[in-house]
Amino acid sequence: MAVSAATQASVGTRVMRTARTGWGFLWGNPKITIGLGMVLFVFLFGIVGRWFRDPDLALMGAVELNKSPSLQYPLGTDSTGRDVLALLIVGTPNSVRVGIIAGAVGSAIGITLGIITGYFRGPVDTVIRSFTDIMLMVPSIFVLIIIAASVRVMTMEAIGFIVAIFAWPRPTRQIRAQVLSLRERPFVEIAKLSGLGELRIIFQEILPNLLPYIVAGFVGSVSGGILASIGLEMLGMGPQRIPSLGSTLYWALFHAAIMRGMWWWWVPPIVILVLIFTGLFLFNTGLDEIANPKLKGALE
């Protein structure tokens, strides 16, 4: 059975039009706008803040120890004399970088495995799906602690890759579920009848419709990566000489900042984390409203 070239071209056009419509609608979603604004604020705080505060103050001790907030030190100093504001300016991008590394690696693995299992199915699907389910049941924090304790030289990049070990199972399941649905759609059947190869069908017909789910999975992996890295750092498993939000909280607990009333040491990093997680949550929720047909009616 032959399919005309016009019909074949219309298939890809329709898919790409659908993807473009979804992304255009994305920017009109208030949750996505607010979420991106919160994340952008935190990002600019870590980048632009270096222009107004010497980053070296986060690495070397200041003149006074345990100094409360003042004009000279807006967020005071810690028990080693470091400027807490400088710590946050330097440490925030480091913590976000860990999440991005974990999210990128986890999403890349999840997308690849999800498409393979969902599109081709068969024995490969059974093996990968079973292994994915096992990984989801493993208590990840204990495994991450063991791995982190075994690494001699710990860097922020190393933490990112360690956390990525458990960042791929959930995106794999989400992408697989969507591919299983998409492969049965009429436009995929038409593409097969028109003679398109498997790889062209995946990249031209399947992937454009997966973009909202891919971005949502990446955002979720970034959030989980930041949270996991904070947990490891607060247990003393992170780099000791590289400022980050987790290490700032670790040293605040180590020096009993809460008991000593040094709120300026532990409250600001918690506020930044709340902004990050709330922003990512709102962004993910907005994407879910776009990608999930059951929620679209609530937006119209």
N, C-alpha and C positions, 0 to 999 in steps of 0.2 A: 504494500500500500504506500503510495507516494504522497508527500505533502509538499505543497507549493512553497516557493521561496518566500512569497509574501507572508504566508502563514508562519513559516519558521522565523522570519524577522519579527513578526508581531508578538511572538512568545517572549523573546528577550526584551522587547520594548515594553510590554505590559509589566514584566517583573521589575524592570528598572524604574518604571513610572511609579509602581507601588512603593518601592524603596524610597524614591525621592519624596513622594507624598508623606511617607512616615517621618522622614527626617525634617521636612518642612513643618510638620505638625509638632515635632519635638520642641521647637523653640517657643511655641505658644503655650506649653505646659508650665503652669506656675511652679510646680514642685521641682521640675528640672531647672528652671531659671533660678529659683532660690537656692537649690542645692549647689549648682555650679557657682553661684555668687559666694557662698560660704567657703567652698573649697578654694576658689580663686583668691579670696581674702587671705586665707591661711598661706597659700602659695606666695602671694606678694609680700606677706609679712616676713617670710624667710628670705626672700630675694632682695626686696627694697630695703629691709631693715639693715642690711650690711652697709648701706650708704650712710646711715645715721649712727651706727654703733660699731665700734671696732670689734671684729670677730675674735681678735686675739684675747679679749677680755674673758672669753669663754674657755680659754685654755690655760691662762696664767692667773695667779691669784691677785686680787686687788689689794689696796692698802689696808682696808678694814675687813674683819671677819664678822659674819652674822649681822651685817648692817641692815636695818630695816629700810624700806623704800624712801628715797629722797630725790631731790632734783638731780644730784650727781648720778645716783643709781636708782632709776624709776621702779625697778622690781627688787631692789636690795642685792645683797651678796649672800653666798652660802658659807658653809663652815670651812671651806678652803680658800675663801676670798674671791671666788669667781663671780662675775656679774651675771645674775640670773637672766636678765633681759638678753644679754649676749648669748647665753646658753640656749635660750629658746630660739633666737634668730638662727643660730648655727644648727641646733638640734632638730628643729622642725623639718627642714628639707631632708635631713638624713633619715628620719623616720618615714617620711613619705616615699623616699627612694626605695626603701626596703619593701614597702607595699607595692610599688610599681613593678619592681623586679619579680616579686612573688606573683603578682597578678598577670604580668606578661608571660612568664614561663608557664604558670598554671593554665592560663587561657589558651596558649598555643597548643599545649598538650591536649587539653580538653576539647578544643575545636577539632583537632586532627582525629583523635580517637572517636569523638562523637559522630563525625561524618562517616568515618570508616564503618563503625558498628551500625549506625542507623541506615546507611545507604546500601551497603553490601550484605549486611546481616550474615547468616550462616554460622559456621563454627567459630569464626573470628569474633563475631558478635557475642557469642556465648562466653568465650574466654575473657574478653575484655570487660564485658558487663559483670561477670562474676568477680574479677579482680577489683573492679571499681567498687562493687558493693562491699567487698572485704575491707578496702581502704577506708570507706566511709564508717565502718564499724570500729576501726582501730582507734584507741584513745591517743589522738595525735600529740597532745601536749607532752605525754610521757616519752614518746619516741623522739620528739623534737629536743627534749632536755638531754636525752642520752646522746643524740647526734651532736648537739651543740657542745656538750661536755667533752666530746672526743676530738673536737677541732682545736688544734694548738693555737693557731693565729686566727683570731676572730675579727672579721671586718663587717661593715654594713652590707656589703655585697654578699658575703658568705651567709649572713643571716637570711638575706632575701632568697637565696637558692635553697637553704635548708627549709625555710617555711614553704617554699614552692613544692616540696615533696608531697604536701597534703593539700595543695591548692587546686589540683586538676580534677579530682573525682566528681565534684558537684557540677562544674561546667560540662564535663563529659556526659553526665546523665541528662542535663538540660538540652544540650545540643542534639543528643541522640533522639530524644523525644520529639523535637521539632523536625528533624530530618525524616523520621519514620512517618510523620504526617505529610510532609512536603513531597516525599517520593511517590505518594499515591495521588497527587493532584493532577488534574488534566493537562496542565502546561508541561509537566515533566513527561507524561505519556506522549504528548505531541512531539516533544523534543527527541524522544527515543525513536519515534516513527520517522522523524525527519532525517535520521542518520547521525545525529550528534553523538560523539564519543562520551564515555562515562565521565572523564575529567572535565570536558566542556560543559556537560550538564551540571556537574557539581559547582563549577566556578561561575557559570553564566546564569543558571536557573535556581540553584539551591542557595548559594552564599548570599546573594542580594536580599533574600527574604529572611536570612538569619542575622542580619546586622544588628537589629535592636537586642536580640538575645545575646549576641556576642559581646556587645558593649555592656549590657547588664551583668553578664557573667564576669567580665573583666573588672567592673566596679566592685562587685561582690568579693572577688578574689583580692583586690587591693585592700578593701576594708578588713577582710580576714587576715591578710598578711601583716598589716599594721598592728592589729590586735595581738596576733601571735608573737610578733617581734617584741611588743611592749611586755608581754608576759615573760618571755625569755630574759629580757634585759632586767626586769624587776626581780628576777631570781638570780641575777648576777652572772648570766650566761652570755651577755653581750660584750662588745668592746669596752674596755674600761677607760680608754683615753679619747674616745670619739664621742662628742656630745650628741645626745639624742633625747627625745622626750622620755623614753623608757629609762635611760641611764640617769636622767635628772630625778625622776621619781625614785629610782633605786637608792641614790645617794641621800635623798631627802628622808627616806625611811631608815637608811643605815645610820644617819645622824639624828634620828628621832625629831625631825623638824615639826611633826604634828604635836608631839608632847611639849615641845619648847615654844610653841606658839608662832613658829616661823611660817606663817601662811603663804608668804610671797614666794616660798621655795617650791611648794607642791600644788597650790591652787592654779597658777597660770598654765602649767603644762596640762592639767586636767581640763581646763577650759578650752585649750587648743584641740585636745583630743575630742572633746564633745562637739566642737565645731566641725571637725573632720568627719566624724562618724555620722553626725546629723545631716551634713551636706551630702555625703555619699548615700545615705539612706533615702533622702528625698529624691535624689537623682535616680536611684534605682527604682523607687516606687513610681516615679513619673514614666520611666521606660517601660515598666510592667503594665501601666495603664495604656500605653501605646501598643505594646506587643500583644497583650491579652485581649481578645475580642470581647470577652465577658465584661471587661471594665470600660470599654470604649463608650458605652451608652451613658456612663456616669459623667463623661467629659463633654457630651454634646448638649 
